Amino acid sequence: MAEDSRRHPVALGFRSHSGWAAMIAVGGPVSSAEVIDRRRIEIADPSIRGSVQPYHAAEGLPLEQAEDLITRCRDATRILARRALREAIEELGRKGCEVVVASILESSGRPLPALAAILASHALIHTAEGEFYRHAIREASEHCGVPLTSVKERELLAQSAIELRIPAGELERRVTEMGKKIGPPWRQDEKLAALAGWFALSTRSRD
């Protein structure tokens, strides 16, 4: 009998920060999903001063200079995010896996105003930087042909419990157990990214 050449479907979960994101690949039966891959992807260009927090770096600059800095950072981050996602997809492919969906955790922030208004508000600067990196991951997923779902972080556990039909407390326990199989680090970043991936894998299996 010929060897089964089918690839195993996996989902990616992302939790982003300023300059980087936790990425967890989850696969296997939806009822007992496992971590297939774990990595920290770096998506800020260290050669650009202030690239980790571009809106903070742009604060106080003349508007034209601020726009130029943020544009340069955005272009560099776009390249890095695409490269990181492409490398992850290729490495998972060598393991016999196919990335079929991804999920990113969203904030509950309101839509952002124009740049001048953002730079006039420290709270909006923080909001804009969060969106800056989430947007890069969304764009990279689209570029790589990976369907992307999103879920608000504060709603992730409740929505996942409904989707997976597992009580929230039991679901938290299972996500913690996922980390024991692969060892540290298994902090809140990895746990939430894993749950986001598991949630996406479940929704994808119903399509």
C-alpha positions as CSV (number, residue, x, y, z in Angstrom):
1,M,0.0,0.0,0.0
2,A,1.3,3.4,-0.9
3,E,2.3,5.7,1.9
4,D,-0.4,8.3,2.8
5,S,0.9,11.6,1.5
6,R,-1.9,13.7,2.9
7,R,-0.8,16.6,5.1
8,H,-2.2,17.0,8.6
9,P,-4.1,20.3,9.0
10,V,-2.8,22.7,11.6
11,A,-3.9,26.1,12.8
12,L,-1.7,29.0,13.9
13,G,-2.6,31.2,16.9
14,F,-0.9,34.6,17.4
15,R,-0.7,37.0,20.4
16,S,1.2,40.1,19.4
17,H,3.3,42.6,21.3
18,S,5.4,45.6,20.4
19,G,8.0,44.2,18.0
20,W,7.2,40.5,18.3
21,A,4.5,37.9,18.6
22,A,4.0,34.5,20.1
23,M,3.0,31.9,17.5
24,I,1.6,28.5,18.3
25,A,0.7,25.8,15.8
26,V,-2.0,23.5,16.9
27,G,-3.0,20.2,15.2
28,G,-4.5,16.8,15.6
29,P,-8.1,15.8,16.4
30,V,-10.1,18.9,17.4
31,S,-11.2,17.2,20.6
32,S,-7.7,16.6,21.7
33,A,-5.5,19.1,19.9
34,E,-1.8,19.3,20.5
35,V,1.0,21.8,20.0
36,I,2.9,21.1,16.9
37,D,5.2,24.2,16.9
38,R,6.0,27.1,19.2
39,R,8.0,30.2,18.3
40,R,8.5,33.8,19.0
41,I,8.6,35.8,15.8
42,E,10.5,39.1,15.7
43,I,8.7,41.7,13.5
44,A,10.5,44.9,14.3
45,D,13.6,45.9,12.3
46,P,16.4,46.7,14.7
47,S,18.2,48.8,12.1
48,I,15.5,51.4,12.4
49,R,15.8,53.4,15.5
50,G,12.5,53.3,17.4
51,S,11.0,50.5,15.3
52,V,9.8,48.5,18.3
53,Q,7.5,51.3,19.4
54,P,7.2,53.4,16.3
55,Y,4.4,55.7,17.5
56,H,6.3,56.4,20.7
57,A,9.3,57.2,18.6
58,A,7.2,59.5,16.4
59,E,5.7,61.4,19.3
60,G,7.0,65.0,19.3
61,L,8.3,64.9,15.8
62,P,6.9,67.2,13.1
63,L,4.0,65.4,11.4
64,E,5.8,64.8,8.1
65,Q,8.8,63.2,9.9
66,A,6.4,61.2,12.1
67,E,4.6,59.8,9.0
68,D,7.9,59.0,7.3
69,L,9.2,57.1,10.4
70,I,6.0,55.1,10.8
71,T,5.9,54.3,7.1
72,R,9.5,53.0,7.1
73,C,8.7,50.9,10.2
74,R,5.5,49.5,8.7
75,D,7.3,48.5,5.4
76,A,10.0,46.8,7.4
77,T,7.6,45.0,9.7
78,R,5.5,43.9,6.7
79,I,8.6,42.2,5.2
80,L,9.6,40.5,8.5
81,A,6.1,39.3,9.3
82,R,5.7,37.8,5.8
83,R,9.1,36.1,6.1
84,A,8.4,34.7,9.6
85,L,5.0,33.3,8.5
86,R,6.4,31.8,5.3
87,E,9.3,30.1,7.3
88,A,6.8,28.7,9.7
89,I,4.6,27.3,7.0
90,E,7.6,25.8,5.2
91,E,8.9,24.2,8.4
92,L,5.5,22.8,9.2
93,G,5.3,21.5,5.7
94,R,8.5,19.5,6.2
95,K,6.8,17.9,9.2
96,G,3.9,16.8,7.1
97,C,1.6,19.6,8.2
98,E,-0.5,22.1,6.2
99,V,-1.5,25.4,7.7
100,V,-5.2,25.7,6.9
101,V,-6.2,28.7,9.1
102,A,-4.8,31.2,11.5
103,S,-6.2,33.3,14.4
104,I,-5.1,36.5,16.0
105,L,-6.2,37.9,19.3
106,E,-7.7,41.4,19.0
107,S,-8.1,44.2,21.5
108,S,-11.4,45.8,22.2
109,G,-10.1,49.2,21.2
110,R,-12.1,51.7,19.2
111,P,-11.2,52.7,15.6
112,L,-8.2,54.9,15.4
113,P,-8.3,58.6,14.3
114,A,-5.8,60.3,12.1
115,L,-2.1,60.3,13.0
116,A,-2.0,63.8,14.4
117,A,-4.7,62.9,16.9
118,I,-3.0,59.6,17.8
119,L,0.3,61.3,18.6
120,A,-1.5,63.8,20.8
121,S,-2.8,61.1,23.1
122,H,-0.5,58.7,25.0
123,A,-3.4,56.2,25.4
124,L,-4.0,56.2,21.6
125,I,-0.3,55.7,21.0
126,H,-0.4,52.5,22.9
127,T,-3.6,51.4,21.0
128,A,-2.0,52.3,17.7
129,E,1.1,50.3,18.3
130,G,-1.0,47.2,19.2
131,E,-2.9,47.6,16.0
132,F,0.3,48.2,14.1
133,Y,1.6,44.7,14.8
134,R,-1.7,42.9,14.5
135,H,-2.2,44.5,11.1
136,A,1.2,43.2,10.0
137,I,0.2,39.6,11.0
138,R,-3.1,39.9,9.2
139,E,-1.4,41.2,6.1
140,A,1.2,38.4,6.2
141,S,-1.5,35.8,6.5
142,E,-3.3,37.2,3.5
143,H,-0.1,37.3,1.5
144,C,0.7,33.7,2.4
145,G,-2.8,32.6,1.5
146,V,-3.8,31.5,5.0
147,P,-7.4,32.3,6.0
148,L,-7.4,34.4,9.2
149,T,-10.0,34.6,11.9
150,S,-9.9,37.0,14.9
151,V,-11.3,36.9,18.3
152,K,-11.2,39.5,21.1
153,E,-8.8,38.4,23.8
154,R,-11.3,39.0,26.6
155,E,-13.9,36.9,24.8
156,L,-11.5,34.0,23.8
157,L,-12.1,31.6,26.7
158,A,-15.9,32.0,26.6
159,Q,-16.2,31.7,22.8
160,S,-13.8,28.7,22.8
161,A,-15.8,26.9,25.5
162,I,-18.9,27.3,23.4
163,E,-17.2,26.3,20.1
164,L,-15.3,23.3,21.6
165,R,-18.1,22.3,23.9
166,I,-15.7,22.1,26.8
167,P,-16.4,24.0,30.1
168,A,-14.1,27.0,30.6
169,G,-12.3,25.6,33.6
170,E,-11.6,22.3,31.9
171,L,-10.5,24.2,28.8
172,E,-8.0,26.2,30.8
173,R,-6.6,23.0,32.4
174,R,-6.2,21.4,29.0
175,V,-4.3,24.4,27.6
176,T,-2.0,24.2,30.6
177,E,-1.4,20.5,29.9
178,M,-0.5,21.3,26.3
179,G,2.5,23.2,27.6
180,K,3.7,20.3,29.9
181,K,4.2,18.1,26.8
182,I,6.6,20.5,25.1
183,G,8.2,22.2,28.2
184,P,8.8,25.9,29.0
185,P,8.3,28.6,28.1
186,W,4.5,28.2,28.5
187,R,3.4,31.5,29.8
188,Q,0.2,33.5,29.2
189,D,1.3,34.5,25.7
190,E,1.7,30.8,24.6
191,K,-1.5,29.7,26.3
192,L,-3.6,32.3,24.7
193,A,-2.0,31.8,21.3
194,A,-2.6,28.0,21.6
195,L,-6.2,28.5,22.5
196,A,-6.7,30.9,19.6
197,G,-5.2,28.3,17.3
198,W,-7.4,25.6,18.8
199,F,-10.5,27.8,18.4
200,A,-9.6,28.4,14.7
201,L,-8.9,24.7,14.1
202,S,-12.4,23.9,15.4
203,T,-14.2,26.5,13.3
204,R,-12.2,25.4,10.2
205,S,-13.2,21.8,10.7
206,R,-16.9,22.7,10.5
207,D,-16.5,24.5,7.1
